[in-house]
């Protein structure tokens, strides 16, 4: 008779704000996603988005900014929620896909890759590159998949171009929030308002760093926020800019007042459309000086842990490159296709977009610091190999 040895007990998770503050918040790894803020059950974490900071901070004076009395007494919610703490990438990969990504999966694990756009003309025209994200949210609301979405909105009448977290509960609110802002909005921060309004099933639309939060929370058992964030839609993202770019570059050098801007896009250059019908292109090299600090070490271009990742890269301006990563994402896309609310075409129709997806994913992974955990750098080729 063979006696089976018991598997070793999993070590208890003890890491708290003190470790998060040292290893992420002040080390250069923090993206400003605010996952830690919304996960805190004691409401002792705030968020500073002034003067280009975009960082969480500890509100209580008891132990100073770098420690937490609740953490000393066993609360670990903030580290469980953080998608840059310790071995975050393989942990979420294993939770979502049953394995870590392979060395050649630079843009993460994906079930399907294709081009898509909204079939409804109003949704199509309201969106940035075909209206896919708006179409997903409207379909999910109509089919009782979500109660609302955490999205990016513009402050006031939009003339300041200041991005703010917001809630979309209706198709009209979804369309009002459509379009891209290239400054940062921690859309997670609309979570508390949504919960206070009695909304339980929430979609999170956000940049790559934010798109990892729901699965990270569920993987590490961070509590109710992980259960309420029922759908993650990730936006392909190389970087965002500090809000100061409007005054210090666009207006100071080019005379483009933010109140007169009606649309922006990035297609190899920063494209700016003005209220008087004028169109301008600005080199991205000129914009580099306003890159947000939280983006400078982020290795995830492709929103690798979203249920559905989307981005307007490639040759077709009104089609969105789409990566379906999870079973939940595939079920939604298949339902939308069956209902005729989106049009799709093979990703191979735009090989340039597929190549650019890999290239930009590699470029982002090279940012990840050598002193941090190794997983995001696995498989990343040296610069010369990329050029070849």
C-alpha positions as CSV (number, residue, x, y, z in Angstrom):
1,X,0.0,0.0,0.0
2,X,1.4,3.4,-1.0
3,X,0.9,6.3,1.2
4,X,0.3,9.5,-0.7
5,X,2.2,12.4,0.7
6,X,0.1,15.5,1.4
7,X,0.7,18.5,-0.7
8,X,2.5,21.2,1.2
9,X,0.2,23.8,2.6
10,X,0.1,27.1,0.7
11,X,1.8,29.9,2.6
12,X,-0.5,32.4,4.2
13,X,-0.7,35.7,2.3
14,X,0.7,38.3,4.8
15,X,1.9,41.1,2.6
16,X,0.2,44.4,3.3
17,X,0.5,48.2,2.5
18,X,4.0,48.4,3.9
19,X,5.3,46.0,1.3
20,X,3.1,47.5,-1.5
21,X,4.4,51.0,-0.6
22,X,8.1,49.9,-0.8
23,X,7.9,47.4,-3.7
24,X,5.4,49.1,-6.0
25,X,4.2,52.6,-5.1
26,X,7.7,54.1,-4.5
27,X,9.8,51.8,-6.7
28,X,8.6,53.0,-10.1
29,X,6.4,50.0,-10.8
30,X,3.1,51.6,-9.8
31,X,0.9,52.4,-12.8
32,X,-1.7,54.3,-10.8
33,X,-4.5,51.9,-11.6
34,X,-6.1,52.4,-8.2
35,X,-6.9,48.7,-7.7
36,X,-5.5,48.9,-4.2
37,X,-7.7,51.9,-3.4
38,X,-11.0,50.3,-4.3
39,X,-10.1,47.1,-2.6
40,X,-9.3,48.7,0.8
41,X,-12.1,47.6,3.1
42,X,-11.1,50.3,5.7
43,X,-11.1,53.3,3.2
44,X,-7.6,54.4,4.3
45,X,-6.1,54.7,0.9
46,X,-6.5,57.9,-1.2
47,X,-5.5,58.7,-4.7
48,X,-3.5,61.7,-5.9
49,X,-4.1,62.6,-9.6
50,X,-2.8,66.2,-9.3
51,X,0.3,67.5,-11.1
52,X,1.0,64.3,-12.9
53,X,1.3,62.1,-9.7
54,X,-1.4,59.4,-10.3
55,X,-0.5,57.4,-7.1
56,X,-2.3,55.9,-4.1
57,X,-1.4,57.2,-0.7
58,X,-2.1,56.2,2.9
59,X,-4.6,58.5,4.7
60,X,-4.0,57.6,8.3
61,X,-1.3,59.4,10.3
62,X,-0.9,56.5,12.8
63,X,2.1,54.8,11.1
64,X,3.0,57.4,8.5
65,X,2.7,57.0,4.7
66,X,4.7,53.7,4.5
67,X,2.8,51.5,6.9
68,X,-0.8,50.7,7.9
69,X,-2.3,49.8,11.2
70,X,-4.9,47.6,9.5
71,X,-2.1,45.9,7.6
72,X,-0.3,45.3,10.9
73,X,-3.4,43.6,12.2
74,X,-3.7,41.3,9.2
75,X,-5.4,43.2,6.3
76,X,-3.9,42.3,3.0
77,X,-6.5,43.5,0.5
78,X,-4.3,46.1,-1.2
79,X,-1.5,43.7,-2.2
80,X,-4.0,41.1,-3.3
81,X,-5.5,43.6,-5.7
82,X,-2.3,45.1,-7.2
83,X,-1.5,43.9,-10.7
84,X,2.2,44.8,-10.3
85,X,2.9,43.2,-6.9
86,X,5.3,40.2,-6.9
87,X,4.6,37.5,-9.5
88,X,1.4,39.1,-10.8
89,X,1.7,38.0,-14.5
90,X,2.0,34.2,-14.1
91,X,-0.4,34.2,-11.2
92,X,-3.2,35.8,-13.3
93,X,-2.2,33.8,-16.4
94,X,-2.6,30.5,-14.4
95,X,-5.9,31.7,-12.9
96,X,-7.4,32.7,-16.3
97,X,-5.7,30.2,-18.7
98,X,-4.4,27.3,-16.6
99,X,-0.8,28.2,-17.5
100,X,1.6,31.0,-17.8
101,X,2.1,32.5,-21.2
102,X,4.7,30.9,-23.4
103,X,7.9,32.7,-24.4
104,X,6.5,33.5,-27.9
105,X,3.2,35.0,-26.6
106,X,4.4,38.5,-26.4
107,X,0.9,39.9,-26.5
108,X,-0.4,37.4,-24.0
109,X,-2.7,34.3,-24.3
110,X,-5.6,34.8,-26.8
111,X,-8.3,32.4,-28.0
112,X,-9.3,34.5,-31.1
113,X,-7.8,37.5,-32.9
114,X,-9.9,39.3,-35.5
115,X,-11.1,42.7,-36.7
116,X,-14.5,44.0,-35.6
117,X,-16.7,47.1,-35.7
118,X,-20.2,48.0,-34.6
119,X,-23.0,47.4,-37.1
120,X,-25.2,50.2,-35.9
121,X,-24.2,53.4,-37.7
122,X,-24.7,55.6,-34.6
123,X,-22.5,53.4,-32.4
124,X,-20.0,53.0,-35.2
125,X,-19.6,56.8,-35.7
126,X,-19.5,57.6,-32.0
127,X,-16.6,55.3,-31.3
128,X,-12.9,55.9,-31.8
129,X,-12.2,53.0,-34.3
130,X,-15.4,51.4,-35.2
131,X,-17.3,51.6,-31.9
132,X,-16.6,48.1,-30.8
133,X,-16.3,48.8,-27.1
134,X,-19.5,50.8,-27.1
135,X,-21.2,48.0,-28.9
136,X,-20.0,45.5,-26.3
137,X,-21.3,47.6,-23.4
138,X,-24.7,48.3,-25.0
139,X,-25.2,44.6,-25.8
140,X,-24.2,43.5,-22.3
141,X,-26.6,46.0,-20.8
142,X,-29.4,44.9,-23.1
143,X,-28.8,41.2,-22.4
144,X,-28.6,41.6,-18.6
145,X,-24.9,40.7,-18.4
146,X,-23.9,43.9,-16.5
147,X,-25.6,46.6,-14.6
148,X,-23.2,49.4,-15.6
149,X,-19.7,50.1,-16.8
150,X,-16.8,51.9,-15.2
151,X,-15.5,54.2,-18.0
152,X,-13.6,57.3,-18.8
153,X,-15.6,60.6,-19.2
154,X,-14.6,64.2,-19.7
155,X,-14.9,66.8,-17.0
156,X,-17.8,69.2,-17.3
157,X,-18.7,70.0,-20.9
158,X,-15.6,68.3,-22.2
159,X,-13.8,71.5,-23.1
160,X,-11.0,71.0,-20.5
161,X,-10.2,67.5,-21.9
162,X,-9.7,66.4,-18.3
163,X,-10.4,62.7,-18.2
164,X,-12.4,61.5,-15.2
165,X,-13.8,58.1,-14.0
166,X,-17.5,57.7,-14.7
167,X,-20.4,55.3,-14.8
168,X,-22.4,54.3,-17.8
169,X,-25.7,52.7,-17.1
170,X,-27.6,53.3,-20.3
171,X,-26.8,53.2,-24.1
172,X,-26.9,57.0,-24.1
173,X,-24.3,57.2,-21.3
174,X,-22.1,54.6,-23.1
175,X,-22.1,56.7,-26.3
176,X,-21.5,59.9,-24.3
177,X,-18.3,58.3,-22.9
178,X,-17.1,57.0,-26.3
179,X,-13.8,58.0,-27.8
180,X,-10.2,58.0,-26.5
181,X,-8.4,60.3,-24.2
182,X,-4.7,60.1,-24.1
183,X,-4.3,61.4,-20.6
184,X,-4.9,59.0,-17.7
185,X,-8.2,58.2,-15.9
186,X,-8.2,55.5,-13.2
187,X,-11.7,54.3,-14.2
188,X,-11.6,52.0,-11.2
189,X,-12.3,55.0,-8.9
190,X,-15.9,55.1,-10.1
191,X,-16.4,51.7,-8.3
192,X,-17.5,53.2,-5.0
193,X,-20.1,55.4,-6.6
194,X,-21.4,52.4,-8.6
195,X,-21.7,50.3,-5.4
196,X,-23.4,53.1,-3.5
197,X,-26.0,53.2,-6.3
198,X,-26.7,49.5,-5.8
199,X,-25.0,48.4,-9.0
200,X,-23.5,44.9,-8.6
201,X,-22.3,43.6,-12.0
202,X,-19.8,46.0,-13.4
203,X,-17.8,46.1,-16.6
204,X,-14.4,47.8,-16.3
205,X,-13.1,49.5,-19.4
206,X,-9.5,50.6,-19.0
207,X,-5.9,50.6,-20.1
208,X,-3.9,47.5,-19.9
209,X,-2.8,48.1,-16.3
210,X,-6.4,48.4,-15.2
211,X,-7.6,45.4,-17.3
212,X,-5.6,43.0,-15.1
213,X,-7.3,44.1,-11.8
214,X,-10.5,42.0,-11.9
215,X,-8.7,38.7,-12.5
216,X,-5.9,39.7,-10.1
217,X,-8.5,40.3,-7.4
218,X,-10.2,37.0,-8.0
219,X,-6.9,35.1,-8.2
220,X,-5.7,36.4,-4.9
221,X,-9.2,36.4,-3.3
222,X,-9.3,40.2,-2.7
223,X,-13.0,40.2,-1.8
224,X,-16.2,41.8,-3.1
225,X,-14.6,44.1,-5.7
226,X,-13.3,41.1,-7.6
227,X,-16.7,39.5,-7.7
228,X,-18.5,42.7,-8.8
229,X,-16.0,43.5,-11.6
230,X,-17.8,41.0,-13.9
231,X,-16.2,41.9,-17.3
232,X,-12.8,43.4,-18.2
233,X,-12.4,45.2,-21.5
234,X,-8.8,46.3,-22.1
235,X,-7.5,49.0,-24.4
236,X,-4.3,48.4,-26.1
237,X,-2.0,51.0,-24.7
238,X,1.7,52.1,-25.2
239,X,1.4,55.1,-22.9
240,X,-0.7,58.0,-21.7
241,X,0.3,61.6,-21.3
242,X,0.3,63.9,-18.4
243,X,-2.5,66.5,-18.6
244,X,0.1,69.3,-18.9
245,X,0.7,68.3,-22.5
246,X,-2.3,70.4,-23.5
247,X,-0.9,73.7,-22.2
248,X,2.8,73.1,-22.5
249,X,2.9,71.6,-26.0
250,X,-0.3,71.7,-27.9
251,X,-1.2,75.3,-27.0
252,X,2.2,76.7,-26.2
253,X,3.9,75.5,-29.4
254,X,1.0,74.9,-31.9
255,X,-1.7,77.2,-30.7
256,X,-4.2,74.4,-30.2
257,X,-6.4,75.4,-27.2
258,X,-7.9,72.4,-25.5
259,X,-11.3,74.0,-25.5
260,X,-11.2,74.0,-29.3
261,X,-10.2,70.3,-29.7
262,X,-13.0,68.0,-30.7
263,X,-11.1,64.7,-31.3
264,X,-7.7,63.1,-30.9
265,X,-6.2,59.8,-32.1
266,X,-2.8,58.2,-32.4
267,X,-1.8,56.5,-35.7
268,X,1.9,56.8,-35.7
269,X,1.5,60.5,-34.9
270,X,-0.8,62.4,-32.5
271,X,-3.8,63.4,-34.6
272,X,-5.8,66.5,-33.5
273,X,-9.1,67.7,-35.0
274,X,-10.3,71.2,-34.1
275,X,-13.7,72.8,-33.8
276,X,-13.1,74.9,-36.9
277,X,-12.4,71.9,-39.0
278,X,-8.6,72.1,-39.0
279,X,-6.5,69.0,-38.6
280,X,-3.0,68.7,-37.2
281,X,-0.4,66.0,-36.8
282,X,2.3,66.1,-34.1
283,X,5.2,63.8,-33.9
284,X,5.1,61.3,-31.0
285,X,8.7,62.1,-30.3
286,X,7.7,65.6,-29.4
287,X,5.2,64.2,-27.0
288,X,7.6,61.9,-25.1
289,X,8.5,64.5,-22.6
290,X,4.9,64.4,-21.3
291,X,4.8,60.6,-20.9
292,X,3.1,59.8,-17.6
293,X,5.5,58.4,-15.0
294,X,3.3,55.3,-14.4
295,X,3.7,54.2,-18.0
296,X,7.4,54.2,-18.2
297,X,7.9,50.8,-16.7
298,X,4.6,49.2,-17.7
299,X,5.3,46.0,-19.7
300,X,1.7,45.3,-20.9
301,X,0.7,46.9,-24.2
302,X,-1.9,44.3,-25.1
303,X,-4.2,44.2,-22.1
304,X,-3.1,40.6,-21.6
305,X,-5.6,39.8,-18.8
306,X,-8.7,41.4,-20.1
307,X,-11.7,39.3,-21.2
308,X,-11.6,41.2,-24.5
309,X,-8.7,43.4,-25.5
310,X,-9.2,46.0,-28.3
311,X,-7.2,48.7,-30.1
312,X,-7.3,50.8,-33.3
313,X,-4.0,49.7,-34.7
314,X,-3.4,48.8,-38.3
315,X,-4.5,49.9,-41.8
316,X,-8.3,50.2,-41.3
317,X,-9.3,53.2,-39.3
318,X,-12.9,52.0,-38.7
319,X,-12.1,48.5,-37.6
320,X,-10.8,47.5,-34.2
321,X,-8.2,44.8,-33.7
322,X,-9.7,42.5,-31.1
323,X,-8.2,39.7,-28.9
324,X,-10.7,37.5,-27.1
325,X,-8.8,36.0,-24.1
326,X,-11.4,34.2,-21.9
327,X,-14.4,32.0,-22.2
328,X,-16.6,34.8,-20.9
329,X,-15.2,37.1,-23.6
330,X,-15.8,34.6,-26.3
331,X,-19.4,34.0,-25.2
332,X,-20.2,37.7,-25.4
333,X,-18.6,38.1,-28.9
334,X,-20.4,35.1,-30.2
335,X,-23.7,36.4,-28.9
336,X,-23.1,39.8,-30.5
337,X,-22.3,38.2,-33.8
338,X,-25.4,36.0,-33.6
339,X,-27.5,39.1,-32.9
340,X,-25.9,41.0,-35.8
341,X,-24.7,43.9,-33.7
342,X,-21.0,43.7,-34.8
343,X,-19.3,42.9,-38.1
344,X,-16.0,40.9,-38.0
345,X,-13.3,39.9,-40.5
346,X,-10.2,37.8,-40.0
347,X,-7.1,39.3,-38.4
348,X,-5.1,38.1,-41.3
349,X,-6.9,40.8,-43.4
350,X,-4.5,43.2,-41.8
351,X,-1.1,41.5,-41.3
352,X,0.4,44.8,-40.5
353,X,-1.8,45.2,-37.4
354,X,-0.8,41.7,-36.2
355,X,2.9,42.5,-36.7
356,X,2.5,45.9,-35.0
357,X,0.7,44.2,-32.0
358,X,3.8,42.0,-31.5
359,X,6.2,44.8,-32.0
360,X,4.6,47.2,-29.5
361,X,4.1,44.3,-27.0
362,X,7.8,43.6,-27.1
363,X,8.7,47.3,-26.8
364,X,6.5,47.6,-23.7
365,X,8.0,44.4,-22.2
366,X,11.5,45.9,-22.5
367,X,10.5,48.6,-20.1
368,X,10.1,46.2,-17.2
369,X,13.0,46.8,-14.8
370,X,15.7,44.2,-14.5
371,X,15.5,44.2,-10.7
372,X,11.8,43.3,-10.7
373,X,10.4,39.8,-11.1
374,X,11.5,38.1,-14.4
375,X,8.2,36.8,-15.9
376,X,7.3,39.9,-18.0
377,X,10.7,39.7,-19.7
378,X,10.5,36.0,-20.6
379,X,10.9,35.5,-24.3
380,X,11.6,39.2,-25.1
381,X,14.1,39.3,-27.9
382,X,17.1,41.7,-27.9
383,X,16.5,44.9,-29.9
384,X,18.4,43.8,-33.0
385,X,16.3,40.6,-33.2
386,X,13.2,42.8,-33.2
387,X,14.5,45.0,-36.0
388,X,15.3,41.9,-38.1
